[in-house]
Amino acid sequence: MSEQQDKTAPPASEAVDKAVEPSTETTAAPAPVPEAQPEQKTPVEPAPAQEATPSTTTPAAESAAPEATAPEATEPAAAAAPAPEEQNKEDDKPVADEKPEYLAKNPALSQFFDRLPSILSSSGHDEMWGVPLKHDSADVPTVNVLIKFLRANEGNAKLAEEQLTKALQWRKQMNPSALVESGRFNASKFGGLGYLTTYQQADGKELVVTWNIYGAVKSIDDTFGDMDEFVKWRVALMELAVQELKLAQATSVLDYDGEDPYQMVQVHDYLNLSFLRLNPNLRAATKKTIDVFTTAYPELLREKFFVNVPTIMGWMFAAMKVFLSKNTTRKFHPISNGANLAREFNAPVKENLPKAYGGNGPALQESARTVKLEESAPAPAEVSAPEQEKEAPKEAEAPKEEPKQEEPPKAEAAVTAQETPVAGEAK
């Protein structure tokens, strides 16, 4: 009888009593049970019973069942049961707490974020748009970059990983930040083609606008003939605009399905460009630029306006639809008359646009920024010419040949001075 009383007095739950004690013993122990229960249930049972009953009744019964043949083992089994439960609860809570809400609610973003160390390792580069990418869920700029790449791939984490890897590899090779800081571009080829402006909006935020005025092109072959040089110039202009977005200074994570404040507006002006319609260099440069920008600059475009578009340029829009996603092409807005561009914006942006585009602001070449240009390409010939002239009297045949060598550089310098009045931005 003493062994039976000991068994019935300290059980952690009724389920353990039923599983361990035979039915023949429960009928023989009704009298002593009331004496043992008041003494032991008061100090022991309240805390364990509340924890064990809702979540571990079945596991306790299962763990106690095989030990029914060993009466001495039943008490340790019942006493040890709450310990692993409490440890499991404590282990689970930190894992849930470590994941921010924006990762917990978006499994694709969480998966993409978890793959970031592998992406950085395989690409050998960790900088994107001026943001040092870190495997730290609390680093807001990093998370925002990942959200942009994930959006560009319609929530597909695998495709987003592939694109980010390619973009990082491209940045490592191209070093676009250096193009902005130390790059120098020939003014005779790119002068007046690209500009950057920022306008204060009604809500106090800045609107970044890049401009490409292709009407400033004087020589198609010079501007678009060297495709790599053109792409570098275009990238430098884009990076200049990206710096204005201040992605590295972000303090709040983007709402994946909400509005993105880290985007720019682009304006392409095709006034007087009908002669470009069939040029193979322009087509090749357009295709190459679209390919680079689609990979390396996703989700940075809010709206894109094509103004003064000649009808013959329809081929260009058809090409863009082939290479770009529907989510991107829906942001494209062709406008036949550039003076109507201001209608697309609210005050005060509308008022501050250049007069040529329906606003009351100054012309682009008077107020906008651009990449670093130099006219040093023809300059060396002009500098060396006087030195050759000084040496010319010493040789009888030199004066006859030098004028022919000097005239082309002077002509190029004159053209350079005339090629810089207009501004714009290419893509």
Phi, psi and omega in degrees: 000325181295323178293322180292321180294322180294325181290321185280338185284311189262014185299148179282335181204163179292331181296324179291320178301315185290326183284330188264315187275131176294156183294332181290332182278329182292332180284334183270357185237037180286326187288310184288338185302314180300329181287322183282326186293317182298327184284322189260332182290328184296312182274335193257312195286327189305308184292309182295323185296322182289326180281322186281326189296312186288331191240338190230022179298313182292313177300323180296318180295320181293321181287332181280331186303309181293345182264010182296332181286345179243094185304325183289337184276346183293321182292315177298322182297315181292324182286327183279342185302315182293334185299308179296330179295315180295323179294320179297318179296319180291326179289324182288322185299313180298323180298316180292323183287331182292329182277121176296162183299321183292338174272321181296326182276346183233091182303323180295318179293321178297318178295317179298316180296319180296334181274355185301315179303320179292322180296314181295323180292315183288329181275334181072022182210144184231016181244131178223115178059034180085003180257119173286114184286131182229144176277066183220112184295345178272354180276098187300313180303320179297313181299320180295322177297316179297321180298320180296315180292325178291319177300318182297338180249022175054039174083007180272108185295324181293314179294322178297321178297316180297317181292317180297320178299314179295320181295319179293320177296320179295317180295323178297321181282317185279325184053063184297331179298323179292331178296326179284316186284315187237358181290145176229130184240145185295120181295330180291337179264320190238001180297128178083001183273327187229136180219160178229132176227154173232135182235140177281128179268171182298329181275004179091348180278158181266140175254119180269129181231129174251146186234140171231113179253094183288350175294346179279352180290123178258329180226112181298317182294323180290316185285317185252355184296315176267096187298320181296320179294320178297316181297319179297318178297317181295321178295319179299319178294320179295317179297325177299320179288322179298322178301325180290338179287338176057046179298326182289346181259009182298139180242354179225142182284139179297143169284118186306321181259009184254197182280145181249112181281350183262061178220160183238168174252139177240141178234126176245122181254119183251028179299132178062036181247020181298334181286353180267359195299327184243012183289122182293329179295319178295318179299316181294318180294321179297314181297316181295318181294318178299318181297315181294314185289326178297322181281315192262347183225055181285148173057034173252359183254124175271305178216151177226124183248128175254110186250155182054044185277119175288149182301325184294344182279009180303332180299327183293318179292325177296321179294321181295323181294334179285320187267341185250156180285163178296327180296333178274314183293338178291345179273358183273135182225101176285135178229120184291325181247116183299334181293347180269001182298321183300335180296340182278356184235157175266162175294147004270359180299317181305317183287331186269355176294154178303152181300328180297343182244021174095001178260193179240013182275172180290164178295156183300316182293348179265335188230344187272163175263163177207176179286167182287124180245155177216149177250030184281350179298310176278342186301318181303323180293322181290324180289321183285338183298312178301323179295322177292325180293324179294325181278344186299316182301336182288339181239137185287325186272345184298314183301331182287329184269331185294318180304324181293329180279332183280327187297314181302316178299320180295323179294319179295323179294322179294319179295321180302318181295333182270349186265006187252016185276340189249164184227164175174187181217137183251157172223000000 
